[in-house]
Amino acid sequence: MLDKIRLPEDLGKAIASYREQNKLSAVAVANKAGRSRTVLHKLERGEDVTVSSLFDILRAMGLCLTLQRAGMPTLEEMQRRFADEEDDNAA
């Protein structure tokens, strides 16, 4: 998982990675959360979903959020962020 989640895309990647590493199927998570698989996949892509959908999916996966001070981004975080933007601009 990422050190810090600063963007919706970071959250989505972290959720997808956790789900895959723990062999949780999208169908099973969505059913347990009472949400559609489409909502789960939107979340994993970093797209907008409701806050209640986010919490239902996290709860279904046995996860929760913790808040902490953001501090300055690390060099790795900055490189990853700008690499993602360059990829988007190249497309």
N, C-alpha and C positions, 0 to 999 in steps of 0.2 A: 504494500500500500504506500501511497505518497506520504511524505512527511507532513505536509500541510495542504489542506484543500482550500484553494483560493478562488476557484472558478467552478461554474456548473459542470464544465467538462471534466475537471479534476474529480468532482464528486461522482459523476457518472462512471468514469474509468475505475475508481476505487470500488464502487458497488459491483460493477461487472466482474472485476478481478476477484473480489471476495466470493461472489456467487460461483464463479467458475472453479476457483481453488477449493471450494468446499463442496463441489459437485452438487450444487443446488440447481435444479432445472428452472427455467424461466416460468414454465407453466405451474410448477409446484409453488414457487414464491408468489406469483400473481394470484393464484387461487387462495393461498393462505392469507394474503393481504386483502383479499376481496376486491382486487383491482384487475384490470385487463392486462394481458401480456404486452399490449401496445404501450400502455402507460409505463410499464417496467422498462421496455426498450427505449422509450423516449427519455426516461430518467438516465439510463446507462449511456445515452448519446449526449447527455448534457443539455437536453432540450427542456423547455418549461413544463413542469407538472405542478399540481397544487401541493401546498405544504402538507395537507392531510394525506395525500397519496404518498409523498416522500416518507412520512412517519409510518404509515401502514406497511410500506415495503420494508423499511428498516426493521420494524418490529417483527415482521414475518421472517426476516433473516436472522433475528436474534441480535440486532445491532441497535446502537443509540448514538446520538451526537453529543460531543463535549465542546464547549466554547473555550477558547483561549486567545490571548493577545496574539495578533498576527505577526508583529515584528517585521523586519525587513526580509524580502524574499532572498533566498540563497542564489548564488550564481547559477547553480543547476536549474532552479525554478525559472529564472529569467531566460536562460538559454532555451529551455523547453517551451516557454510561453512564446518567445519570438520565433522559434522554429515552427511552431504550430501556425502562427500568423503567416509566415513565409509560404508554408504549404498551401494555405487557403488562397493566398494571392496568386500562386502559380497555377491554380486550377481554373 
